[in-house]
Amino acid sequence: MTYPLLEAIDDPADLRALPRESLNALAQELRAFLIESVSKTGGHLSSNLGTVELTIALHYVFNTPEDRLVWDVGHQTYGHKVLTGRRAGMAKLRMKDGIGGFPRRSESVYDTFGVGHSSTSISAALGMAIAARQQREQGGLDRRVVAIIGDGAMSAGQAFEALNNAGVADANLLVILNDNDMSISPPVGALNKYLARLLSGRTFNAARRAGEKVLSVSPSLLELAKRAEEHLKGMFVPGTLFEEFGFNYIGPIDGHDLEALIPTLENLRQLKGPQFLHVITKKGQGYKLAESDPVLYHGVSKFDSANGIDSGKGGGKLTYTQIFGDWLCDMAKADERLVGITPAMREGSGLVRFAEEFPARYHDVGIAEQHALTFAAGLACEGMKPVVAIYSTFLQRAYDQLIHDVALQNLPVMLAIDRGGLVGADGATHQGAFDLSYLTCVPNMVVMVPADENECRLMLTTAFRIDGPSAVRYPRGSGPGVSPSLTLATLPVGKGEIRRQGKRIAILAFGTLLSAALEAADTLDATVANMRFVKPLDRDLVVQLANTHDVLVTLEENAVIGGAGAEVARALETLALKTPLLRLGLPDHFIEHGDQAQMLAELGLDAAGIIRQVQAFIS
């Protein structure tokens, strides 16, 4: 398929040179290009199809990169990447040495802020807007700053913290709410388009400023006029909340209508102070299959764009996420105190079936990880047994709540931590590289790492029955293929096991790298221990192995600094054991996107890499 307009655009300056009447045709080409491209590479699709016109309008109106666009999460920025010189790079999207799936400052000057987690855009954009004001006062350019945030991301506390600050800050900031889900507005049509253009126009705002000046001699009259204006606008637009934060609210308008978007943005670019534009978009816009099932087409693997995704379940291995989802339902039947909690990740964390079977005990709290932990703590205070299903990197956002609200009070809150270790294509923002480090140092925590599917189920039951905070940390994808038991059996807390007996070298494996350890041990004739628990560590097993082997090797898919290997080193030091220790794990740098297996090999965490590093250590 050819894209004559799109192929002539190498940067936004080329876009701004196009006549406005060509932009709708460009939008059709960009949407078709994204469908064709993502079907070949995989990635986020429905969210990107929903922001095509908005992306075009932003780069058409604003003088990027001098004007700053700050995207929230960034999984909707493929069109932005295409229009900013990375069209050819889309062929290696999310692959090693290719472009990332999220904005990255190191990738392009048009990526003004690195993102991947939600609800950071308004804070970052406000910082940029304040900097622009100070630089302008010192003779710099009159730079504009725009934050583009989705309705889901607006559920996070940080977004409202930023709104609260921005509304009283002396800065020129435009916040665009890309609303593709909420039903808080009347049908989008001519009246809304007219009001948006009117309320953002110079005439309306000039009249408002003139009125404020005249009425300023009488504070009571000025306050009355402001209240009348707010009441009049509130009759037509749902902007009262944002007006109360100190923003001038405009909208809602159709985010797929360039004839509405462009003049409104042109007007808003001229206004001073905090502005808020509410646009309505549709996920999957222009691709019927994605429109009808935007969740299925949110994050996709390679697929046939003509026929769509084959959503039928194959006969492959169970994923750890599926193991958790099935266990959650089984345990809920066995214990009516169980409550399932997710911060807006029902599908990703495996809670779909639980939500259907136990709706009264299922709570999606939105993108609000901090609230999720403290909410769970409150439930635990009243005798409930909350299970928080959360991604490893998203749990980082609730670390204070984990320590202060859960662990300090020793409450029985269970964390089911998905995406532990390397996740592959989503890259540095989503690699679960730090959880063992940041969990193990917290008092009262019990931290488990399953080596296979059955062990995962056993650990989930074990964690649930612990009368205190606990965590089961498991990776993305499937395991080695060990069928899980259907019972709700437990494991002895803090006890590992010997899986292979060898000589001289003992490999202490934490989690799913056990398979690589066993493979390497055949060459090294090493003993292999499946440690199972990072905390409490099986010190008896550590002592046994240290006293019967010349070298100990720890193996984990976590940062070496502060991880499971560090716990073993601390135990050896405490017990005054001098056995040499080699710690293998993730290095002290952020790991970019790529294939999971390839990453592990490059980091020396596959069987060949383990053999190579151990032999170098003992030579």
N, C-alpha and C positions, 0 to 999 in steps of 0.2 A: 504494500500500500504506500502511496506517495503522500507527502505532506508539504505542498508548495509554500504555504505561508509559514508554517512552523520551521521548515528547513532554512528559511531566510533570516531566522532570528538566532543570533549568537549571544545577544545580551539584551537587557531591557531597553537600551537606547534604540535598537532595531524595532522593538515592539512599539515604542512611542512614536516612531516615524510612520507607522501604518495609519491610514485613514480610519476614523472611528467606525465607518460602515463595514470594515473588514473584520472587525473583532468577533462578531458572532461566528463567522466562518472559521476563524482561528480557534475559537473555543471548541468547535466540532472536531477540528483536526487534533487539537491537544488531547481531547477526551479519547478519540480513537487511538492515538499514539500510546496513551497510558494503558489502555486495555491490551493492546498488542504487546507492549513492552513487558508489563507485569505478568502477563500470561506465560511469558518465556523465562522469567527470572524468579517469580514469586515475590511477595511483598504485601504491602497494604494497598488495597484497591478501592473499596467503597468510599472510604473517607477522602481519598484523593479525587475521585470522580465528583464528589460533592463540592469541591472548592475550585473547580476550573475557572469559572467566570470571576469569582472573587480574586483569585490569584492574578488573572489578566488585568482586572480593573486596578488592583493595587500597584502593579508595576507600570501601568499606563499613566496613572495619575501622579504617583510619587516618584521623586527623583532618586531612585535606588541606584547604587548603594549608599549615596550620601544621606538620603532619608533612610531610617532604620525600620525594617520589618522584623518583628519578634514573634515567631510562631510558637504556639503552645503545643507540647508533646512532640510535634513535628512529623507525625505519621501521615499528615495531609499535605506534605510539601513536595511531592514528586513533580507537580506542575511547576512549582517555583524553581526546582532544580533544572527542569527542561528549559525554562525561559531565561536562565542565568548561566548559559554556556555549558551545561552538562548533559545535553541531549544524547550525545554519543556514549557518555558514561553510563547511561541507563542500561546498557547491554550487560554491565557487570555490577548491577545494583546489589548491594549487600554481600558481594563476593570478596574474597581476599584481594587486596590491592585495588578494589573497585570503590565506587562512591557508596557512602553510607545511606541507610534508610531513614536517617534523621538529620536535621541540620547540624553541621559541625564547623566551628570557626576555622579549623585548619584546612577545610576543604574549599571554602569560597568566601570572598569578601561580602557576598550577599547573605551568607549565613551569619547573622550578627550575634547570635547567642546559641550555644550548644544546648540541645534539649533531648528529651527521650522520656522523662517523667513529666507528669502533668502539673498545671497550675502555677508555673513559674513566670509566665510571660509578662504579666502586669507588673510584677516586682522588678524584673529586669528592665522592662521598657521604661518604667518610672525612673530608674537609676540613669538610664541613657538620656531621658528627657531633662533631668536635672543637670546632667553633665553638659548637654547641649545649651541649656540656658546660661550656665556659667561661661562656657566657651564663647557663646554669642556676645556676652557682655564684655569679653576680652577681645572682641573683634573677629570672632569666628563666623561661620556660615549659619544661616537660620535653618537649622536642621529640624526635620519632623520625625516623630517616633510613633509607630503603630504597633499595638499588641493585638494578635488575633487568637482568640481563645474560644474553645467549644463549650457547649452547654454542660457537658459532663464534667469538664475541668472546673467549671464554675461552682461545683459542689464542694470543692476543697477549701479548707480554711485559709490557706495562703492567698488565694485569689481575693478573698474578702479583706484580709489584712492589707493587701496592696491597694484595693479600692479605697479603703478607709484612709490610707495615707495619701493616695493620689488626689483624692477629692479636695484636700486642703493644701496641696503642694502648689507652688507657683511654677507650673511646668505645662508645656504644650504637649499633651498626650492624647492619642486617640486609641480607645479600646474598642475592638470589633468583636461582638459576640456572634459566633457562627453557630446558630441554633438549628440543629437538625433533628431534634427529638421532642423538645418541650412543646406542650399545647397551651401556651399562655397568651396567644395573640389571636385576633380575629383573622379571617381569611385575607391573605395578601392580595391586594388588587390596586385599582387606580387611586382610591382614597389614600391608602397607606403610602403609595408612591408620591402622591401630591404633598401629603403632610411631611414626609421625609425631606423632600426638596425644599418645602417652605420653611420648615423648622431649622434646616441647616444653612439656609441662604443668608446672604449679607443683609438683605432688607429687614428680615425678622430680627436678626441679632443686633443690627444697628438701632432698630426701634427699641429693642429691649434695653440697650445701653443708654440710649437717650432718655428713656422713661425713668431708668434708675437714677440718672443724674438730676432730672427735674424733681423726682420724688424724694431725693436724699435729704432735702430740707425738712421733711417730715417723716421720721422713722416709722411712725404708725401707718402712714399712707403707703410707704415703700413696702412694708411687710404685708399689707393688705393686697397690694398689686402682685407681689410674688406669689401669694397664696392663690390669687385668682388665676394667674398664669398656670401654676401647677395643677389646679383643678381642671382648667380647660384642656391642658395637654393630657391629663389623666383620663379624661373622657374618651380619648381616641387611642392612646398608646399605653402599654403596660410598663411605663418607665419610672414609676414613683420611687421604687427602691433605689435605682441608680441616681435619680435626682437627689434623693436624701443623702447619698454619699458625696454629693457635690459635683456630679457630672451633668453635662447637658445631654439629655437622652434624645436620640433620633431613631426612628424606626417604628415597627419592624418593616423591612423591605425585602423584596424577593432577591435572594442572593444569586439567582441564575439569570437575572434580568440586567444586562449591561447598560440598558438605557436608564435604569434606575440607579444602579451602582455608581457609574462614572460621574454623573453630575453631583450626586450626593457627596462622594469622596472629594470632588473638586471643591465643593463648598466647605467641607469640613477641614480641608487642608489650610484654608485661610483663617480659620477660627483660632482664638487663643484659649488657653486653659484646658481643663479635662473634658474631653468629648467622648460620648458612648454611642456607637452605632450597632443596632440590632438587625442582623440579617438572617433570613430563613433559607436554609438549604436542605437538600435531600441527599442522604448517603446513597451512593451508587448511581447518581443522576446520569441518565443517558445510556445506561446499560441495564436492560430490563431484568436480567437475572440478578444483578446486584441490588437493584431497586427492590425487588421482591424479597430478598434475603440478605440484607446488608451485614448481618452478623457472620454468615457463612463466608461472605466475600470481604470481610474486614482484613484478615491476614490470610493470604493464600499461598499455596505451593504452585508449581507450574501447572497449567491447565489448558485445555482447548478452549480458546475464547469463543469459538463458534457454538460449541455445545455446552460450555459451562463446566463447573466442577462436578465430579462424580461424588456425591455426598453419601453414597452407600458405604456401609461399614464392611471393610475387608476382613480377612481371617488372620491378620497379622498379630504380633505380640501386643499385649496390653501395655498401655503407657502407665507411668507412675501416677499421672493425674487420674486416669480411670480407676486404678487401684484405690486411690483415696476416695473418689466419688462413691464407689460401691461400698467401701468400708463405712463411710459416713452414714449411708442409709441403713446398713446392718446394725451399726451401733445405736443409731437413733431408735430403731425398733426395740433394742435391748435396754435402753436407758432413756427414759422420758425427760431427763434433765438436760440432755444434749441440745445445744443451740448452735446452729451454723451461721457464721458471719463471713462476708466477703466485701472488700472495698471495690465494688464495681467490676469484679472479675468472675462472674458466675460461670461463663463458658470456659474461660481459660483455666480456672482452678477446679473444674469438674463438679460443680454444684447444681447442674441442670436437673438431674433426677431428684436430688434432695429437695430442691425448690418445689418440684411438682408433687412429691409425696408428703412433704412436711412443711407446707407453706407457712403455718403459724410459727414454726421454729427456724425459719430461714430469714436472714436479714442482710440485704444488700444496702450498705450504708453510703454508697456512692464513693467517689474518689476522695476518701477521707480516712487515711490510714491511722492518723493519730486518734481520731474519734473511735475507730474500730477497736483499738486496743483498750481505751478507757471504758468504752461501752461494754466490752467483754469483762473488764474488771468489775464493773458494777453488777453485771449478771452473776459473776462468781461470788460476790459478796452475799448474794441472796440464795446461795445454794445451787445455782445452775452450773452446768458444765459447758462453757463456751469453747467452740473450736473455731479458730480464726484461720481461714484458708487465704494465703497471701504469697505473692512472689517474693523471692529473696531480696531483690533490689527495692521493692516497694516497702518492705518491712523497715528498711533503713530510715524511711521518712517518719517512723513512729518510735524511734529509739528511746527518746525521753519517756514516753508513755510506758514502754516495755520495762524500763528500769524503775521509774517512780511510781507508776500506778499498779503495775502487776508484780514485778519481782520484789520490790521493797516490802509489799504487803503479803508476799508469799501466796498469791492467789492461784487457784487451779485453772489457769488459762492455758489452753493447748494451742500451739502454733503448728499448722501444717504448711511447711515452707516449700513451695514449688519453685522450679527453675534454679535450684542450687547448683553452683558450678557454672561451666561455660554453656551458653545458650546458642552460640553460633551467629546467625545472620543479623540479629538485632544489635549486636555489638556492645561496646563498652558501657553504654547506659543500662544494659540489661543483664550483663554477666553477673551471676551470683557468686562473686569472688570473695566476699568478706564476711559472710554470715557466721561461719564457725569462729572467726576471730571476735566479732562483736557480741556474739551470744555467750561464748565460753567465759568471758571475763565478768559476767553478771552473776552476782550471788543468787542462790536458790534455783538457778536454771538447771534443767536436765536436757542434754542435747544428744540426739541420736542421728546416725547416718546409715540407712539401710544399704546392703550390698546387692539386693535383688528384690523382685516383686513380692515374694512371700515374706521376706524379712521386713519389708515396708509395712505390710499389713500387721504383722506382729508388733512392730514398733508403734504404730498408730494406736493399737489397743493398749499397749503398755503406757504410752504417754497419757492417754485419756484417763487412766486409772491412777495416775500419780496425783497426790494431794498437794500440788504446787505447780509452778510454771514449768512447762515442758515444750520441747520443739522436736519435730521430726523433719529432717531436711532431705529432700530428694530431688533428682535432676529432671530436666525436661526430657520428653521422649520415652522410649521403651527400655526395658532392662534386658538381661541375658535370656529371658524366657522361662523363668522358674514359676510354675503355676502357684498362685496364692491359695492358701488354705481358706476354707469357707467358715472356719471357726473364729472365735474372738479370743484366741489364746494370747498369752503375754510372754515376755522375755524377762529373765532376771536383770534387774537394773544394775548397770555398771559392770557387766560381765561380757568379755569377748570370748573368742574360740580359736583354736588352732585348726586351720583348714588344710595345711600341708606341712609335713615334717621334713626338714632338711638339715643342713650342716652350716656352721660358721656364720651365715648371714640370715637374719630374721627381718622379714618385711612386715611392718605393721600397717595394714591397709584400712583406711577410713572411707566407707561408702562404696560406690559402684566401681571405683578403680580396682577393686578386689580382683575382677576378671583379668585385668592387665597384669596384676601382681602374680597371679597363679601361672599365667603364661610365661612371664619372665622367670619365675622360680624354677621352671623346668630346665632352663638353660643354666641358671646360677646354682641349682640344687639348694635353694633357700627354703627356710621355714616361712610360712605365710600365716599371719594372724588376722582374722576378721575382727577388728576392735569394737565395732558396733556403737560404742558410746564414746563421745569426745569428753563429755562431762556427765556423771563422774567417770573418770578414766579408770580402767581396770589396772590398778597399780600392781596387783598380784601377778597378773600376766606379764606386765612390763618387767618386773623383777625376775620372773622365771626366764624370760627370753634374754634379758641382759646377762644373767648368770650362766647361760648355756650357749651363748653365741659370741663371736668376735666383733660383730658389727650389727647395729640396728639401723633400719631404714624406715622412715615414716612416709606414707603416700596419701595425698589428699588432693581433691579438686577444689582448693581454697587457697587464699593467700598464705604463703609460707610464714609471713610475719604474723605472729599471734594466733596461728591456727592450731590444728590438732598436733602437729609436730612440735610446736612450742610447748604444748601441755606435756608431751612425753619428755621433752628436754627438762622441763621444770621438775617433773617427777624424778628423773635421774639425778638431778642436782640435789633435790631434797633428800633422796635416799643415799646420797654419796656414792652413786654407781658411776664408774669411769668408762663404761662401754662406749666406743665411738658411735656417733649418731649422724646419719645423713638424712636431711629433711628434704623431701621432694614435694613440690606443689606449684602453685601459681606464682610467678615472679612479681617483683615490686614495680610493676607498671600496668597501666590500663591496657586491656587486650581488645583489639578492634574486631570488626566483624569478619566472618568467614565460615567455612565448614567446620563443624565441631570436631570430627575425627582428625581433620588436617591440623586443627589448632593443637589438639592433644599431642599429636606426633611432633609438631614443631617445638612444643614446650617440653618434650622429653617425658611425657606422661603416658605414652603407649608402652607396650611390652619392650619394643626395641630400645626406646629411650631410657626405660628403667634399667635395662641390662647395661647400656652404655655408661650411664652415670654411676651405677654401682661398681662396675669394673674399674672406672677411673678413680673412684674413691678408695678402693682397697689396694690399688696397684702402688 
